[in-house]
Amino acid sequence: MVFLDAIHYHVRESNIVVKKSVYIDLGYNLEGFKEILGLWVGENESSKYWL
């Protein structure tokens, strides 16, 4: 089983506050333990980011 979630942060870049998203990919292995499969930082949560 794999879960994908996002956390949104406001980050200051060049004296401008912009919104960033951190995507977290979490899965369960065959023994039932949770594992973080990946972390990605993106501009915002949109389908264009994943293409």
Residue frames as qw, qx, qy, qz and C-alpha x, y, z in Angstrom:
[[0.000, 0.891, 0.454, 0.000, 0.00, 0.00, 0.00],
 [0.439, 0.087, 0.038, 0.893, 1.36, 3.41, -0.97],
 [0.053, -0.878, -0.421, 0.221, 0.19, 6.85, 0.19],
 [0.410, 0.307, 0.126, 0.849, 1.02, 10.23, -1.35],
 [0.221, -0.860, -0.414, 0.200, 0.48, 13.44, 0.60],
 [0.396, 0.527, 0.001, 0.752, 1.58, 17.08, 0.43],
 [0.379, -0.692, -0.348, 0.507, 2.41, 19.71, 3.02],
 [0.318, 0.787, 0.199, 0.491, 2.23, 23.37, 2.02],
 [0.524, -0.505, -0.175, 0.663, 4.67, 25.99, 3.31],
 [0.223, 0.969, 0.057, 0.083, 5.17, 29.69, 2.79],
 [0.770, -0.177, 0.109, 0.602, 8.84, 30.31, 1.93],
 [0.046, 0.929, -0.067, -0.362, 10.71, 33.57, 1.44],
 [0.735, 0.166, 0.373, 0.542, 12.61, 33.76, -1.87],
 [0.336, 0.277, 0.188, 0.880, 14.35, 37.00, -2.86],
 [0.075, 0.126, 0.364, -0.920, 12.33, 38.98, -0.29],
 [0.592, -0.038, -0.300, -0.747, 9.06, 37.59, -1.74],
 [0.490, -0.094, 0.784, -0.368, 6.91, 35.05, 0.10],
 [0.559, 0.197, -0.597, -0.541, 5.91, 32.16, -2.19],
 [0.839, -0.171, 0.332, -0.395, 3.99, 28.96, -1.57],
 [0.292, 0.422, -0.849, -0.129, 5.88, 25.64, -1.86],
 [0.913, -0.165, 0.013, -0.374, 4.67, 22.07, -1.49],
 [0.076, -0.461, 0.882, -0.058, 6.59, 19.12, -0.06],
 [0.851, 0.051, -0.301, -0.428, 5.31, 15.81, -1.43],
 [0.342, -0.419, 0.806, -0.239, 5.75, 12.73, 0.76],
 [0.760, 0.134, -0.533, -0.346, 5.51, 9.18, -0.60],
 [0.403, -0.382, 0.720, -0.417, 4.87, 6.65, 2.21],
 [0.752, 0.106, -0.544, -0.356, 4.50, 2.90, 1.81],
 [0.765, -0.403, 0.433, -0.254, 4.24, -0.32, 3.81],
 [0.227, 0.459, -0.841, -0.175, 6.71, -3.15, 3.22],
 [0.687, -0.075, -0.670, -0.272, 5.85, -6.87, 3.35],
 [0.411, -0.120, -0.750, 0.504, 6.63, -7.03, 7.09],
 [0.237, -0.798, -0.550, -0.069, 4.08, -4.24, 7.80],
 [0.420, -0.522, -0.114, 0.734, 6.58, -1.47, 8.59],
 [0.298, 0.930, 0.172, -0.124, 6.18, 2.07, 7.21],
 [0.623, -0.125, 0.277, 0.721, 8.86, 3.37, 4.87],
 [0.202, 0.831, 0.008, -0.518, 9.34, 6.82, 3.37],
 [0.774, 0.317, 0.437, 0.330, 9.83, 6.21, -0.34],
 [0.444, 0.323, 0.205, 0.810, 10.57, 9.79, -1.32],
 [0.090, -0.779, -0.311, 0.537, 10.29, 13.52, -0.68],
 [0.413, 0.398, 0.396, 0.717, 9.91, 16.11, -3.42],
 [0.047, -0.590, -0.243, 0.768, 9.68, 19.92, -3.25],
 [0.306, 0.479, 0.622, 0.538, 7.45, 21.53, -5.85],
 [0.001, 0.214, 0.066, 0.975, 6.08, 24.93, -6.71],
 [0.553, -0.043, 0.269, -0.787, 2.47, 24.06, -5.97],
 [0.459, 0.089, 0.877, -0.106, 0.11, 21.10, -6.04],
 [0.580, 0.532, -0.080, -0.611, -0.95, 20.74, -9.66],
 [0.914, 0.216, 0.343, 0.024, -1.18, 18.10, -12.36],
 [0.527, 0.813, -0.218, 0.117, 1.36, 20.01, -14.49],
 [0.267, -0.732, 0.613, -0.135, 4.03, 19.39, -11.84],
 [0.742, -0.155, 0.649, -0.065, 3.58, 15.62, -12.10],
 [0.803, 0.582, 0.125, -0.003, 3.72, 15.59, -15.92]]
